[in-house]
């Protein structure tokens, strides 16, 4: 018998999206709220090691380790590795132009029918060109969905988005269709 979670669409987070979600301080709630089965490639675990923990004038700033193991133990995040020759071949092919985490994520998505969450422009371009069947989501789309599906109070959302900016050093580009939503939500506190 398969669990409800196993029936959900598989969404592979790349390193930047994992860091951004972790930076919100609400990653567990996000992963529980959104209707996906979340996973990362093992190469992403290696790349996404910490977020900043800003303090008063600290140089260098403190860091908080990204605890992938506790998310995996809680059943919220699977860790995946290439298992077939074709997955490994595509991993190598994508790695010519992408970092290891994005390359492994793309290869796994292609062969496992998964969606990908990435904000990396090159990764998005390569996926659109080489694997147009792979749906691509962004941090802003995930957080917008979490806001709506989780009925997140405006001050909580505003702080989470500000935390993404300060702890993960991420702000959606002005070309992002949800950038106006992001900016307005940040002011709502």
C-alpha positions in Angstrom: 0.0 0.0 0.0 1.4 3.4 -1.0 1.2 6.4 1.3 -0.4 9.7 0.3 3.0 11.3 0.1 4.3 8.7 -2.4 1.4 9.5 -4.7 2.3 13.2 -4.9 4.3 14.6 -7.8 8.1 14.5 -7.2 9.7 17.9 -6.9 13.5 18.0 -6.9 15.0 21.1 -5.1 18.3 22.4 -6.3 20.8 23.9 -3.9 19.6 27.5 -4.2 15.9 26.6 -3.6 16.8 24.3 -0.7 18.8 27.2 0.9 16.0 29.7 0.2 13.4 27.5 1.8 15.6 26.7 4.8 16.3 30.4 5.2 12.6 31.2 5.8 12.9 29.3 9.2 9.7 27.5 8.1 11.0 24.8 5.8 9.2 22.0 7.7 5.9 23.7 7.4 6.5 24.5 3.8 7.3 20.9 2.9 4.3 19.6 4.9 1.9 22.2 3.3 2.8 22.0 -0.4 1.4 19.1 -2.4 4.6 17.6 -3.5 7.0 14.8 -2.6 10.2 16.7 -2.0 13.7 15.4 -2.8 17.2 16.5 -3.4 20.1 15.0 -5.3 22.9 13.9 -3.0 25.1 16.5 -4.7 22.8 19.2 -3.5 23.3 18.1 0.1 27.0 18.8 -0.4 26.4 22.2 -1.9 23.7 23.5 0.4 25.5 23.4 3.7 24.6 26.7 5.5 22.8 30.0 5.5 23.9 33.2 7.0 22.8 34.1 10.5 23.1 37.9 10.5 24.2 39.6 13.7 25.3 43.0 14.6 28.3 44.0 12.5 29.8 40.5 12.6 32.6 40.0 10.1 32.3 37.3 8.9 28.7 36.7 9.7 27.6 33.6 11.6 26.3 30.6 9.7 23.5 28.1 10.5 24.0 24.6 9.1 21.3 23.3 6.8 20.0 20.1 8.5 19.0 17.9 5.7 19.2 14.8 7.8 16.4 15.8 10.2 14.2 16.7 7.2 14.9 13.2 5.7 14.3 11.5 9.1 11.0 13.3 9.4 10.0 11.9 6.0 9.8 15.4 4.4 12.7 15.2 2.1 14.2 12.2 0.2 17.9 12.1 -0.9 18.3 10.6 -4.4 21.3 9.4 -6.3 21.7 8.4 -10.0 20.9 4.7 -10.2 21.1 3.9 -13.9 23.6 4.3 -16.6 21.3 6.7 -18.4 20.9 8.9 -15.3 24.7 8.9 -14.8 25.3 9.7 -18.5 22.8 12.7 -18.4 24.4 13.8 -15.1 27.7 14.0 -16.8 26.2 15.7 -19.9 24.5 18.4 -17.8 27.6 18.8 -15.6 29.4 20.3 -18.7 27.5 23.5 -18.2 25.9 23.2 -14.7 27.2 22.8 -11.2 27.1 19.3 -9.8 23.9 19.9 -7.8 21.9 21.3 -10.7 23.3 18.7 -13.1 22.4 15.8 -10.9 19.0 17.3 -10.2 18.3 17.8 -13.9 19.4 14.2 -14.8 17.2 12.7 -12.1 14.2 14.8 -13.1 14.5 13.8 -16.7 14.5 10.1 -15.9 12.1 10.0 -12.9 9.4 12.3 -14.3 10.0 14.9 -11.6 9.6 18.6 -11.5 12.5 20.9 -10.6 12.7 23.9 -8.4 15.6 26.2 -9.3 16.3 29.9 -9.6 19.5 29.3 -11.5 19.1 31.0 -15.0 21.5 28.6 -16.7 19.8 25.5 -15.2 16.4 26.8 -16.3 17.7 27.4 -19.8 19.3 24.0 -20.1 16.3 22.2 -18.8 14.0 24.1 -21.2 16.3 23.3 -24.1 17.2 19.6 -23.3 14.1 18.5 -21.4 11.1 20.7 -22.1 8.8 18.1 -20.5 10.3 18.9 -17.1 8.2 21.5 -15.2 10.3 24.2 -13.6 9.3 26.0 -10.4 11.0 28.9 -8.6 11.5 29.9 -5.0 8.9 32.6 -5.4 6.3 30.2 -6.8 6.9 27.8 -3.9 6.6 30.5 -1.3 3.6 32.0 -3.0 1.9 28.6 -2.9 2.9 28.1 0.7 1.4 31.5 1.6 -1.9 30.6 -0.1 -2.2 26.9 0.8 -0.9 27.4 4.4 -3.0 30.6 5.0 0.2 32.3 6.2 -0.4 35.5 8.2 1.1 38.6 6.4 3.6 39.4 9.2 4.9 35.8 9.2 5.2 35.8 5.4 6.9 39.1 5.4 9.5 38.0 7.9 10.1 34.7 6.0 10.7 36.6 2.7 13.0 39.0 4.5 14.9 36.0 6.0 15.4 34.6 2.5 17.0 37.9 1.5 19.3 38.2 4.5 20.0 34.5 5.3 20.2 33.1 1.7 21.1 36.3 0.0 18.3 35.8 -2.5 15.8 38.2 -4.1 13.8 37.2 -7.1 14.9 39.0 -10.3 12.7 41.9 -11.5 11.7 39.6 -14.5 10.1 37.1 -12.1 6.3 37.3 -12.5 5.9 37.1 -8.7 8.4 39.8 -7.9 5.7 42.4 -7.3 3.9 40.0 -5.0 7.2 39.4 -3.1 7.9 43.1 -2.7 4.4 43.8 -1.5 4.4 40.9 0.9 7.7 42.1 2.4 6.1 45.5 3.2 3.1 43.8 4.9 4.3 43.6 8.4 
